[in-house]
Amino acid sequence: MMLQLLGNISSCTSPSCPGAAAPWPLLGRVRAFPCPVAALTGRTCAQTRGSQPSMKLKRGKQESSEGSEGPKGKMTLPLALVALISAFGSSFQYGYNVSVINSPAPYMQEFYNRTYLDRTGVPMDGSFQTLLWSLTVSMFPLGGLFGSLMVWPMVNNCGRKGTLLINNLFSIAAAILMGTSELAKTFEVIILSRVVMGIFAGLASNVVPMFLGEMSPKNLRGAIGVVPQLFITIGILAAQILGLNSILGNAEGWPVLLGLTGIPSLIQLLTLPFFPESPRYLLIQKGNEEQARRALQRLRGWEDVDDEIQEMYQEDRSEKEEGQFSVLSLFTFRGLRWQLISIIVMMAGQQLSGVNGVFYYADRIFESAGVQSSSIQYVTVSIGAINVVMTLLAVFIVESLGRRILLLAGFLLCSASCAILTLALNLQNTVSWMSYLSIVCVIAYIIGHAIGPSPIPAVMITEMFLQSSRPAAFMVGGSVHWLSNFTVGLVFLYMEAGLGPYSFLIFCAICVATMLYIFFVVPETKNKTFMEINRIMAKRNKVEIQETKELKDSYPLGKQEEKKALSSSEM
């Protein structure tokens, strides 16, 4: 059998065959076989460990290489559970706390006024009450910015899973404070708790996509990467439903509504320790191959994970000389220039595209269409449901259509909706059916944002950066996200007062500019390894990635590969 195999190898003349010396000078001739692996594959041990194109054996089996398809990952139960627990315990609360104070706002403001009156004996001044409520709302995105600045040191020192577990303590503490604020007769702790919840959300919005992206097989990385955004929208919807006047959005129920945010954190704190840490963190940053291998075997549902282990070693070796990236070094390193610009553009475009403005105008638009004020809450819930459904759709189509298509289609739909909405809002007092066109524009905008601009940028940060630079990249992307969010909340009311419906033309221009940038600069990343994406961006950055024979010689041979080689040599 071995002689027949060797005869087939020596007769090969195709450029894809290792025996064809001209196109592959590093591979050499196939006559000398210095080890059992070479006897089977026709390559030296070092070449077997590398990423050269694989060759077809007689029985049709093809060795996996970094450039080949390899075995496709499947959605195993451990992978699904860790995605659901991470997203429910962290991302869900981000969405929940974005929306939770909207419905009970009048009752909370009345509590502020009553507490102040009990303390001082005089009613609260209207301007002071407005200031306190503005702080209550704005402290959440400001805390989000602080949380984003904590991402880089925490994930590098505590790990991805460890950071999520520690982060739960912020949420539980804030939930207890908010839930007991009325009993304690203090509104200051609500404002403080909003800052703490913002820190929690800033960490969660960056660490969960990073954690899940590093655990996922490349053919499922996009779908699993959208799951955090799906749970953000579910959190928004849950807050809208529980905030209905008939449930908890009333004078008696609002403290319970605020305090419920601690329950998902408690569930995550009790269940996540039973699941593995990110395999890439374990191997590349901690240097523990055995733990990384066990984590991969559990997540993938099969024993042979050598292909992924070798790909991680290749990534590790390609980054050795640069070391861990800080935010400052990320901005000064030429090899990551376009990746950094891309995430800044996408994260800023996500928040500056007008999503907050559309939601702000939504109630007014539905009232002008004849919806009764008492029914506005239920219409808002229906919009939240549309957001959930379309984000769920993105989970199922992101791997088939790709990231670029969803981003381009989403920003295109958002820009068109903003342009038409400007026209409809200006004409709704003179043309009766324009108010209904405004409703269509709002729904179309939400659909467009849900399929692309909302979920995909975080997926792209995971994919466009390697292990050493990913934490710093998430720190930058998260900071841009929360700064843009804070800026829109601060500026939009002034824009609306000065420009009225024409504010949406500014959002339209931002959507178009972001779409054009993505079209000309951002590559498609679906079903590619991190190293393959890194090579694509290296060409745009005009840098070379060192991939020499010496680098490949230093990759340790996987245990499963050793066993296969030894068993083959005994045949």
C-alpha positions as CSV (number, residue, x, y, z in Angstrom):
1,M,0.0,0.0,0.0
2,M,2.8,2.4,0.9
3,L,4.7,1.7,-2.3
4,Q,1.6,2.3,-4.3
5,L,1.1,5.7,-2.6
6,L,4.7,6.7,-3.1
7,G,4.4,5.8,-6.8
8,N,1.4,8.1,-7.1
9,I,3.2,11.0,-5.4
10,S,6.3,10.7,-7.6
11,S,4.3,10.7,-10.8
12,C,2.5,13.9,-9.9
13,T,3.3,16.9,-12.1
14,S,0.5,19.3,-11.2
15,P,1.4,22.7,-9.6
16,S,-0.8,21.8,-6.7
17,C,1.3,18.6,-6.0
18,P,4.1,18.9,-3.4
19,G,6.4,17.1,-5.9
20,A,6.2,20.0,-8.4
21,A,9.3,21.8,-7.3
22,A,9.1,24.9,-9.5
23,P,6.0,26.6,-8.0
24,W,6.8,25.5,-4.5
25,P,10.6,25.8,-4.0
26,L,10.4,25.5,-0.2
27,L,8.9,22.1,-0.4
28,G,11.8,20.4,-2.1
29,R,11.7,16.9,-3.7
30,V,9.6,14.1,-2.4
31,R,12.3,11.4,-2.6
32,A,13.6,11.9,0.9
33,F,11.2,11.2,3.8
34,P,12.8,12.1,7.1
35,C,9.9,11.2,9.4
36,P,6.7,9.0,9.4
37,V,4.5,12.1,8.6
38,A,6.5,12.7,5.5
39,A,6.2,9.1,4.5
40,L,2.5,9.6,4.4
41,T,2.2,13.1,3.0
42,G,5.2,13.5,0.8
43,R,6.4,16.6,2.8
44,T,8.8,17.3,5.6
45,C,7.4,17.5,9.1
46,A,7.8,21.3,9.2
47,Q,5.9,21.6,5.9
48,T,3.2,19.4,7.2
49,R,2.7,21.8,10.1
50,G,2.5,24.8,7.9
51,S,-0.2,26.2,5.7
52,Q,0.8,25.0,2.3
53,P,-2.0,23.7,0.0
54,S,-2.9,20.1,0.9
55,M,-2.7,17.3,-1.6
56,K,-5.3,14.6,-2.4
57,L,-4.5,11.1,-1.3
58,K,-5.6,8.0,-3.2
59,R,-8.7,7.5,-1.1
60,G,-9.9,11.0,-1.7
61,K,-9.1,12.3,1.8
62,Q,-7.6,15.8,1.9
63,E,-5.6,17.2,4.7
64,S,-6.8,20.4,6.2
65,S,-4.7,23.5,5.7
66,E,-5.3,27.1,6.7
67,G,-6.3,28.0,3.2
68,S,-8.6,25.0,2.6
69,E,-12.2,24.6,3.7
70,G,-11.4,21.9,6.4
71,P,-14.1,20.3,8.4
72,K,-17.0,22.7,8.9
73,G,-17.9,23.5,12.5
74,K,-21.3,22.6,13.8
75,M,-23.6,24.2,16.4
76,T,-22.9,21.9,19.3
77,L,-24.9,22.0,22.6
78,P,-22.0,23.5,24.6
79,L,-21.4,26.2,22.0
80,A,-25.1,27.1,21.8
81,L,-25.4,27.2,25.6
82,V,-22.3,29.4,26.1
83,A,-23.6,31.8,23.4
84,L,-27.1,32.0,25.0
85,I,-25.8,32.3,28.6
86,S,-23.2,35.0,27.7
87,A,-25.7,37.0,25.6
88,F,-28.6,36.7,28.1
89,G,-26.5,37.5,31.1
90,S,-24.7,40.5,29.5
91,S,-26.1,41.8,26.2
92,F,-29.7,41.4,27.2
93,Q,-29.2,43.8,30.1
94,Y,-27.6,46.4,27.8
95,G,-30.8,46.5,25.8
96,Y,-33.0,46.4,28.9
97,N,-31.3,49.4,30.5
98,V,-31.4,51.4,27.3
99,S,-35.2,51.3,27.4
100,V,-36.2,50.6,31.0
101,I,-36.6,54.2,32.2
102,N,-38.7,55.5,29.2
103,S,-42.1,54.2,30.4
104,P,-41.9,55.0,34.1
105,A,-40.3,58.4,33.6
106,P,-43.2,60.5,34.9
107,Y,-43.4,58.4,38.1
108,M,-39.7,58.5,38.7
109,Q,-39.7,62.3,38.2
110,E,-42.5,62.6,40.7
111,F,-40.5,60.5,43.1
112,Y,-37.5,62.9,42.7
113,N,-39.8,65.9,43.4
114,R,-41.5,64.2,46.4
115,T,-38.2,63.2,48.0
116,Y,-36.8,66.7,47.6
117,L,-39.9,68.2,49.1
118,D,-39.6,65.8,52.1
119,R,-36.0,66.9,52.7
120,T,-36.2,70.6,52.2
121,G,-39.9,71.5,52.6
122,V,-40.1,73.2,49.3
123,P,-40.9,71.8,45.8
124,M,-38.1,71.1,43.4
125,D,-37.4,73.8,40.8
126,G,-38.4,72.8,37.3
127,S,-35.0,73.4,35.8
128,F,-33.3,71.4,38.6
129,Q,-35.7,68.5,38.0
130,T,-34.8,68.6,34.3
131,L,-31.1,68.6,35.2
132,L,-31.5,65.6,37.4
133,W,-33.5,63.7,34.8
134,S,-31.0,64.6,32.1
135,L,-28.3,63.1,34.4
136,T,-30.3,60.0,34.9
137,V,-30.6,59.4,31.2
138,S,-27.1,60.5,30.1
139,M,-25.1,58.8,32.9
140,F,-25.8,55.4,31.2
141,P,-23.8,56.1,27.9
142,L,-21.2,58.0,29.9
143,G,-20.7,54.9,32.1
144,G,-20.6,52.9,28.9
145,L,-17.6,54.9,27.8
146,F,-15.9,54.2,31.1
147,G,-16.6,50.5,30.7
148,S,-15.2,50.5,27.2
149,L,-11.9,52.0,28.5
150,M,-11.7,49.0,31.0
151,V,-11.9,46.4,28.2
152,W,-8.2,46.1,27.3
153,P,-6.7,45.7,30.8
154,M,-9.5,43.4,32.0
155,V,-9.7,40.9,29.2
156,N,-5.9,40.6,29.0
157,N,-5.5,40.0,32.8
158,C,-8.8,38.2,33.7
159,G,-9.6,36.5,30.4
160,R,-12.8,36.8,28.5
161,K,-14.9,34.6,30.7
162,G,-13.4,36.0,33.9
163,T,-14.2,39.6,32.8
164,L,-17.9,38.6,32.2
165,L,-18.1,37.0,35.6
166,I,-16.6,40.0,37.4
167,N,-18.8,42.3,35.4
168,N,-21.9,40.7,36.8
169,L,-21.0,42.2,40.2
170,F,-21.6,45.7,38.7
171,S,-25.1,44.7,37.5
172,I,-26.2,43.0,40.7
173,A,-25.0,45.9,42.9
174,A,-26.8,48.5,40.7
175,A,-30.0,46.4,40.6
176,I,-30.1,46.2,44.4
177,L,-29.5,50.0,44.7
178,M,-32.2,50.9,42.1
179,G,-34.7,48.4,43.4
180,T,-34.5,49.8,47.0
181,S,-34.1,53.5,46.1
182,E,-37.8,54.3,46.8
183,L,-37.7,52.5,50.1
184,A,-34.5,54.4,51.0
185,K,-36.0,57.7,49.8
186,T,-32.9,58.6,47.7
187,F,-32.8,59.5,44.1
188,E,-29.1,60.0,44.0
189,V,-28.5,56.2,44.1
190,I,-30.5,55.9,40.9
191,I,-28.2,58.3,39.1
192,L,-25.1,56.5,40.5
193,S,-26.6,53.1,39.6
194,R,-27.1,54.3,36.0
195,V,-23.4,55.0,35.8
196,V,-22.6,51.6,37.2
197,M,-25.0,49.9,34.8
198,G,-23.3,51.9,32.0
199,I,-19.9,50.5,33.0
200,F,-21.5,47.0,32.9
201,A,-23.0,47.6,29.5
202,G,-19.7,49.1,28.1
203,L,-17.8,46.0,29.2
204,A,-20.6,43.6,28.0
205,S,-21.0,45.2,24.6
206,N,-17.3,44.6,23.8
207,V,-16.4,41.4,25.7
208,V,-19.3,39.2,24.7
209,P,-18.7,39.6,20.9
210,M,-15.0,39.0,21.4
211,F,-15.6,36.0,23.6
212,L,-18.1,34.3,21.2
213,G,-16.1,35.3,18.1
214,E,-13.0,33.5,19.5
215,M,-14.9,30.4,20.4
216,S,-16.8,30.0,17.1
217,P,-15.8,28.0,14.1
218,K,-15.1,30.2,11.1
219,N,-18.3,29.1,9.2
220,L,-20.5,30.0,12.2
221,R,-18.6,33.1,13.5
222,G,-20.9,35.6,11.8
223,A,-24.1,34.0,13.0
224,I,-22.9,33.6,16.6
225,G,-21.5,37.1,16.5
226,V,-24.9,38.5,15.8
227,V,-26.4,36.7,18.8
228,P,-25.3,39.5,21.3
229,Q,-27.1,42.1,19.2
230,L,-30.2,39.8,19.0
231,F,-30.3,39.7,22.8
232,I,-29.9,43.5,23.0
233,T,-33.0,43.9,21.0
234,I,-34.8,41.3,23.1
235,G,-33.8,43.3,26.2
236,I,-35.2,46.4,24.7
237,L,-38.5,44.6,23.9
238,A,-38.6,43.0,27.4
239,A,-38.3,46.5,29.0
240,Q,-41.0,47.9,26.7
241,I,-43.4,45.0,27.6
242,L,-42.7,45.1,31.3
243,G,-42.9,48.9,31.3
244,L,-46.5,48.9,30.1
245,N,-48.8,50.8,32.5
246,S,-50.7,47.7,33.2
247,I,-47.6,45.7,34.2
248,L,-44.8,47.6,36.0
249,G,-44.7,51.0,34.3
250,N,-46.7,52.6,37.1
251,A,-46.2,54.4,40.4
252,E,-45.9,51.2,42.4
253,G,-44.0,49.0,40.0
254,W,-41.1,51.1,38.7
255,P,-38.6,50.1,41.5
256,V,-39.2,46.4,40.7
257,L,-38.9,47.2,36.9
258,L,-35.4,48.7,37.6
259,G,-34.4,46.0,40.0
260,L,-35.1,43.1,37.7
261,T,-31.9,43.8,35.7
262,G,-29.9,41.8,38.3
263,I,-31.6,38.5,37.6
264,P,-29.8,37.7,34.3
265,S,-26.5,38.5,35.9
266,L,-27.2,36.2,38.8
267,I,-28.0,33.4,36.3
268,Q,-24.8,34.0,34.3
269,L,-22.7,34.2,37.5
270,L,-24.0,30.7,38.5
271,T,-23.8,29.0,35.1
272,L,-21.0,30.5,33.1
273,P,-18.2,29.0,35.3
274,F,-19.1,25.5,34.0
275,F,-18.2,26.5,30.4
276,P,-14.7,26.8,28.9
277,E,-12.6,30.0,28.5
278,S,-11.8,31.2,25.0
279,P,-9.4,28.6,23.4
280,R,-7.5,31.4,21.7
281,Y,-6.9,33.2,24.9
282,L,-5.8,30.0,26.6
283,L,-3.3,29.0,23.9
284,I,-2.0,32.3,22.5
285,Q,-2.0,34.5,25.6
286,K,-1.7,31.9,28.4
287,G,0.4,29.4,26.5
288,N,-1.7,26.4,27.8
289,E,-2.2,24.1,24.8
290,E,-3.7,21.3,26.8
291,Q,-6.5,23.5,28.2
292,A,-7.1,25.1,24.8
293,R,-7.3,21.6,23.2
294,R,-9.8,20.4,25.8
295,A,-11.9,23.6,25.4
296,L,-12.0,23.2,21.6
297,Q,-12.9,19.5,21.8
298,R,-15.8,20.3,24.1
299,L,-17.0,23.1,21.9
300,R,-16.6,21.3,18.5
301,G,-17.9,17.9,19.6
302,W,-15.0,16.0,18.2
303,E,-11.5,15.0,19.3
304,D,-9.4,16.1,16.3
305,V,-8.9,19.8,16.7
306,D,-5.3,20.0,15.3
307,D,-6.2,22.2,12.4
308,E,-7.5,25.0,14.7
309,I,-4.6,24.5,17.1
310,Q,-2.1,24.8,14.3
311,E,-3.9,27.9,12.9
312,M,-3.6,29.5,16.4
313,Y,0.1,28.7,16.5
314,Q,0.5,30.3,13.1
315,E,-1.3,33.4,14.4
316,D,0.8,33.4,17.5
317,R,4.1,33.2,15.6
318,S,3.1,36.0,13.2
319,E,2.5,38.3,16.1
320,K,5.4,37.4,18.4
321,E,7.6,40.4,17.5
322,E,4.9,43.0,17.9
323,G,3.8,41.7,21.4
324,Q,0.5,42.9,23.0
325,F,-0.9,46.1,21.5
326,S,-1.9,49.0,23.7
327,V,-4.3,51.6,22.3
328,L,-1.4,54.0,21.6
329,S,0.5,51.4,19.6
330,L,-2.6,50.4,17.8
331,F,-2.9,54.0,16.4
332,T,0.8,54.1,15.4
333,F,1.2,50.6,13.8
334,R,1.0,50.8,10.1
335,G,0.0,47.1,9.7
336,L,-3.4,47.8,11.3
337,R,-4.1,51.3,9.9
338,W,-7.0,50.4,7.7
339,Q,-8.5,48.0,10.2
340,L,-8.5,50.8,12.8
341,I,-10.0,53.3,10.4
342,S,-12.7,50.8,9.4
343,I,-13.9,50.1,12.9
344,I,-14.0,53.8,13.8
345,V,-16.0,54.5,10.6
346,M,-18.4,51.6,11.2
347,M,-19.0,52.2,14.9
348,A,-19.5,55.9,14.4
349,G,-21.8,55.3,11.5
350,Q,-23.8,52.9,13.5
351,Q,-24.7,55.5,16.2
352,L,-24.6,58.7,14.0
353,S,-26.9,57.2,11.4
354,G,-30.0,58.5,13.3
355,V,-31.4,55.5,15.1
356,N,-32.0,57.5,18.3
357,G,-33.6,60.3,16.3
358,V,-36.0,57.9,14.6
359,F,-37.1,56.4,17.9
360,Y,-37.5,59.9,19.3
361,Y,-39.8,60.9,16.4
362,A,-41.7,57.6,16.4
363,D,-44.3,58.5,19.0
364,R,-45.0,61.9,17.3
365,I,-45.3,60.2,13.9
366,F,-47.8,57.6,15.2
367,E,-49.9,60.3,16.9
368,S,-50.0,62.3,13.6
369,A,-51.3,59.2,11.9
370,G,-54.3,59.0,14.3
371,V,-53.0,56.5,16.9
372,Q,-54.4,57.4,20.3
373,S,-52.0,58.4,23.0
374,S,-53.1,55.5,25.2
375,S,-52.1,53.1,22.4
376,I,-48.7,54.5,21.7
377,Q,-47.1,52.2,24.2
378,Y,-48.4,49.2,22.3
379,V,-47.2,50.5,19.0
380,T,-43.7,51.0,20.5
381,V,-43.8,47.4,21.6
382,S,-44.6,46.3,18.0
383,I,-41.6,48.3,16.7
384,G,-39.4,46.5,19.3
385,A,-40.8,43.2,18.1
386,I,-39.9,44.1,14.4
387,N,-36.4,44.9,15.6
388,V,-36.1,41.5,17.2
389,V,-37.4,39.6,14.2
390,M,-35.1,41.4,11.7
391,T,-32.1,40.8,14.0
392,L,-33.0,37.2,14.2
393,L,-33.2,37.1,10.4
394,A,-29.6,38.5,10.3
395,V,-28.5,35.5,12.4
396,F,-29.6,33.1,9.7
397,I,-28.5,35.1,6.6
398,V,-25.1,36.6,7.6
399,E,-23.2,33.4,6.7
400,S,-24.9,33.0,3.3
401,L,-25.0,36.7,2.2
402,G,-21.9,37.8,4.0
403,R,-21.1,40.8,6.1
404,R,-20.5,43.4,3.4
405,I,-23.9,42.8,1.7
406,L,-25.8,43.2,5.0
407,L,-23.8,46.4,5.9
408,L,-24.3,47.9,2.5
409,A,-28.0,47.0,2.2
410,G,-28.7,48.2,5.8
411,F,-27.0,51.6,5.4
412,L,-28.7,52.0,1.9
413,L,-32.1,51.3,3.4
414,C,-31.4,53.7,6.3
415,S,-30.3,56.5,4.1
416,A,-33.3,56.1,1.8
417,S,-35.7,56.0,4.8
418,C,-34.2,59.2,6.3
419,A,-34.5,61.1,3.0
420,I,-38.1,60.1,2.4
421,L,-39.0,60.6,6.1
422,T,-37.7,64.2,5.7
423,L,-40.1,64.8,2.8
424,A,-43.0,63.0,4.5
425,L,-42.7,65.0,7.8
426,N,-42.7,68.3,5.9
427,L,-45.8,67.4,3.9
428,Q,-47.9,65.5,6.4
429,N,-49.9,68.6,7.4
430,T,-50.9,69.2,3.8
431,V,-51.1,65.7,2.3
432,S,-53.1,63.3,4.4
433,W,-51.5,60.1,3.5
434,M,-47.9,61.4,4.2
435,S,-48.3,60.4,7.9
436,Y,-48.7,56.8,6.8
437,L,-45.6,57.1,4.6
438,S,-43.8,58.3,7.7
439,I,-44.7,55.1,9.5
440,V,-43.5,53.0,6.6
441,C,-40.2,55.0,6.7
442,V,-39.8,54.3,10.4
443,I,-40.4,50.6,10.0
444,A,-38.1,50.4,6.9
445,Y,-35.3,52.3,8.8
446,I,-35.6,49.9,11.8
447,I,-35.4,46.9,9.4
448,G,-32.3,48.3,7.7
449,H,-30.5,49.1,10.9
450,A,-31.4,45.7,12.4
451,I,-29.9,43.6,9.6
452,G,-26.6,45.4,9.1
453,P,-25.5,48.6,11.0
454,S,-26.5,47.3,14.4
455,P,-25.1,43.7,14.6
456,I,-22.3,43.5,12.0
457,P,-19.6,46.1,13.2
458,A,-18.9,44.1,16.4
459,V,-18.5,41.0,14.3
460,M,-16.0,42.8,12.0
461,I,-13.9,44.0,14.9
462,T,-13.5,40.4,16.0
463,E,-12.6,39.3,12.5
464,M,-10.3,42.1,11.3
465,F,-7.9,41.9,14.3
466,L,-5.7,39.2,15.6
467,Q,-5.4,38.1,19.2
468,S,-2.8,40.6,20.4
469,S,-4.6,43.6,19.0
470,R,-8.2,42.6,19.4
471,P,-8.7,43.8,23.0
472,A,-7.3,47.3,22.1
473,A,-9.4,47.3,19.0
474,F,-12.6,46.6,21.0
475,M,-11.6,49.3,23.4
476,V,-11.3,51.8,20.6
477,G,-14.5,50.6,18.8
478,G,-16.5,50.6,22.1
479,S,-15.3,54.1,23.0
480,V,-16.4,55.4,19.6
481,H,-19.7,53.7,20.0
482,W,-20.5,55.2,23.4
483,L,-19.1,58.6,22.6
484,S,-21.2,58.8,19.4
485,N,-24.2,57.6,21.4
486,F,-23.7,60.3,24.0
487,T,-23.1,62.9,21.4
488,V,-26.3,62.2,19.6
489,G,-28.3,62.2,22.8
490,L,-26.7,65.6,23.7
491,V,-27.0,67.3,20.3
492,F,-30.2,65.8,18.7
493,L,-32.6,68.0,20.7
494,Y,-30.8,71.1,19.6
495,M,-30.7,69.8,16.0
496,E,-34.4,69.1,16.1
497,A,-35.2,72.5,17.5
498,G,-33.2,74.3,14.9
499,L,-33.7,72.1,11.8
500,G,-36.9,70.2,12.5
501,P,-37.4,67.3,10.1
502,Y,-34.4,68.4,8.1
503,S,-32.3,66.8,10.8
504,F,-32.7,63.5,9.1
505,L,-30.9,64.8,6.0
506,I,-27.7,64.9,8.1
507,F,-28.3,61.3,9.2
508,C,-28.9,60.4,5.5
509,A,-25.6,61.9,4.5
510,I,-23.8,60.0,7.3
511,C,-25.4,56.8,6.1
512,V,-24.3,57.4,2.5
513,A,-20.7,58.3,3.5
514,T,-20.4,55.1,5.7
515,M,-21.9,53.0,2.9
516,L,-19.4,54.3,0.4
517,Y,-16.5,53.7,2.7
518,I,-17.6,50.1,3.3
519,F,-18.0,49.6,-0.4
520,F,-14.5,50.7,-1.3
521,V,-12.5,49.6,1.7
522,V,-14.0,46.9,3.9
523,P,-13.4,43.3,2.6
524,E,-15.8,40.3,2.9
525,T,-14.7,38.2,5.8
526,K,-17.2,35.3,5.9
527,N,-15.8,31.8,6.2
528,K,-12.2,33.0,6.4
529,T,-9.7,32.4,9.2
530,F,-8.3,35.3,11.1
531,M,-4.9,34.9,9.3
532,E,-6.6,34.9,5.9
533,I,-8.4,38.2,6.7
534,N,-5.1,39.5,8.1
535,R,-3.4,38.8,4.7
536,I,-6.2,40.6,2.8
537,M,-5.8,43.7,5.0
538,A,-2.0,43.5,4.8
539,K,-2.2,44.2,1.1
540,R,-4.3,47.3,1.7
541,N,-1.9,48.5,4.4
542,K,1.1,47.8,2.0
543,V,2.9,45.6,4.5
544,E,4.2,42.1,4.3
545,I,3.4,39.3,6.7
546,Q,6.4,37.2,7.6
547,E,5.6,33.6,6.7
548,T,8.8,31.8,6.2
549,K,9.8,28.2,6.5
550,E,11.6,29.0,9.7
551,L,8.4,30.2,11.3
552,K,6.6,27.0,10.3
553,D,9.4,24.8,11.5
554,S,8.7,26.0,15.1
555,Y,5.0,24.9,15.3
556,P,4.7,21.9,17.6
557,L,3.2,18.8,16.0
558,G,-0.3,18.2,17.4
559,K,-0.9,15.0,19.4
560,Q,-3.5,13.7,17.1
561,E,-1.3,14.3,14.1
562,E,1.5,12.4,15.8
563,K,-0.7,9.4,16.5
564,K,-1.9,9.4,12.8
565,A,1.7,9.5,11.6
566,L,2.9,6.7,13.8
567,S,-0.1,4.5,13.0
568,S,0.5,5.1,9.3
569,S,4.2,4.2,9.5
570,E,3.3,0.9,11.1
571,M,1.2,-0.2,8.1
